[in-house]
Amino acid sequence: MPKTSTDDRAWIAEAIRRVDADANRSAVTPLHVLPIPVPGIELYL
């Protein structure tokens, strides 16, 4: 397994922290529908 630099590890740790924080957000976070030209697909942001 290749070694990673301190900067790489810091970036990875921050990315994981942000994903975890996003997963822990309230369920009442408003979603916005993004209309796309594909029948049967709804995209929410």
RAPEQUI-V258449 format. One record per residue. NEAR is the number of other C-alpha atoms within 12 Angstrom. Layout:
BEGIN
near=NEAR
near=NEAR
END
This chain:
BEGIN
near=3
near=5
near=8
near=11
near=10
near=10
near=11
near=13
near=13
near=13
near=14
near=15
near=14
near=14
near=14
near=14
near=14
near=14
near=13
near=12
near=12
near=13
near=12
near=12
near=12
near=10
near=9
near=7
near=12
near=10
near=12
near=10
near=11
near=12
near=13
near=11
near=9
near=9
near=8
near=8
near=11
near=14
near=14
near=12
near=10
END
